[in-house]
């Protein structure tokens, strides 16, 4: 790299400049205050850990996104985190295990940088500021609903008028039905790895023709074919949870999942009229470690989710505790963009956003300088921003408030 190109950053690596950095920090503080008001305790997991601690699942996507380096002290492989959730699971299962009852519900929250070795898509950044909450020790719809409530509250912090669509799936249902289909195909001795991969690819594309061709080739029963056909079509609004198909309703697990989803989400649908809900029960959202309800939130202008979450029971098993777990994470930079668009719509310029600094002159008279310093200290103590001039040429900006000496006192003009 030549001297003239030393300012270049790696592809997808972002720097945050004044103005936007102020908005990012303010939203981070507001978000953490929101979590704290609901009883969540703040944790700061390290940016880098031993690789095996970060990759505690067999998820190939998380492996691909984790940047690996060699520790010069131990010689072991380290990973720069691409997702904070596994770290918080370690904190709950190991770091807090000795000081807390394992039957206790832990509510933990965080905000920190993550790095993706490979971006999510061609336009996505590789450096993000991830925030979120995790609930450990409760298995049931109440904790799933609470995590979703907090995620929606974070969106409202960024922009209470934003129209958001939340896509809902269920990892447990996905894995259960695949287990039924693959299990019968294996019993028939007709399931091969290549065909299994083809099935999953067709499922991802919702190509029902290719899916049905495969299951017929595997010799699956008519009930299994009907199950697959109905399952792939479970897309749309909340009405998809009322499916009456015999193959679905006669399966105890499927029936319980559909009923739990409806019971979990109905109050949220009634209370949040700016949120649209889309159900796709044959799609697996997010990372492979999820075990139950999964969801991803999209503002109306975006094709990429800026928040996602769900249930991931047992993730802490590798750290010594198998705990019920649920939570969500969001990208703070994307939430800042949501707030910027809100300000743009309302006609608020970047210069008007936030606190308006007060300009203070450079004073040479010792007596006035003393009272000026006292006035500046008082203003700063009351949360005002005061910038003192460094020279006589340092002047306030147009329409900026300033301190002036009038009637033996310093006053804000």
PyMOL commands that set and color helices and strands:
alter all, ss='L'
color gray80, all
select helices_A, chain A and resi 3-5+20-37+51-54+60-65+85-95+141-158+171-187+193-204+208-217+222-232+238-242+246-249+252-271+315-319+332-346+366-381
alter helices_A, ss='H'
color red, helices_A
select strands_A, chain A and resi 41-42+48-50+67-70+77-80+106-115+127-136+164-170+235-236+275-280+293-299+307-311+325-331+358-360+386-388+401-406+409-412
alter strands_A, ss='S'
color yellow, strands_A
deselect
rebuild
show_as cartoon
